[in-house]
Amino acid sequence: MKQEKTKLQRIREALASNQDATVVRVEEHNYLPHRKGYFNHTIDFYVAPAEGLYTAHELQEFMMNLVPELETTSVDVFWDYDESISFGKLYFDESIGLEKIVTHTEAKITDPELANSEGFTDGYRKTYEDVTQDLRRRTWVRVYPNQKYIHDLLVGRLEFGEYRTDKNVLKEYQPKIEKKYQPNILGKIARIFSSE
């Protein structure tokens, strides 16, 4: 029997096959057999457009097309504010197994006045509890304007740059556009009329 692919496998395949995207870094944290918060395993994909994108609208559209065939658990959208842009990310949660927790407790009361407290018989109480819960993984796909931005973020050059950036800071990451020389046509016309 063929086992169905995990969400993580499908995300890896989608990102690897997308020529418009560059996975700059992957951070993985395996907390098994324990968990951090609700999750036993977390993965962060730091992704940039291959050619760089610099508006909230462009980045949002790019992000939503990274793993289109897989339903997200949640989405943080890109927001365009007057002076800044907040970054978006995709969340994918999945079960990666089951954990059965069995608790056996025995208690003995030595004070005869309390020997028949609620749940006790002749000073003794035994409990048995059996709980089954999912082992959980969360995968984030975090999108940023370009590879250099991600590099600077990961080495600590961008304070709070994981969540948002000032538009003036973002301009520093945009490619410089060389201005081509264009003749001043209006100046030539003005000289022609003034010489008559």
Secondary structure, DSSP 8 states (H G I E B T S, - for coil): ------HHHHHHHHHHH-TTEEEEEEEEEE-TTS-BTTBSEEEEEEEEETT---SHHHHHHHHHTSSTTS--SEEE--EE-SSEEE--EEEEEEEEEEEEEEEEEEEE---GGGTT-TT-BTTEEEEEEEEEEEEEEEEEEEE-S-HHHHHHHHTT-STTTTTEEEHHHHHTTS----------HHHHHHHHHHT-
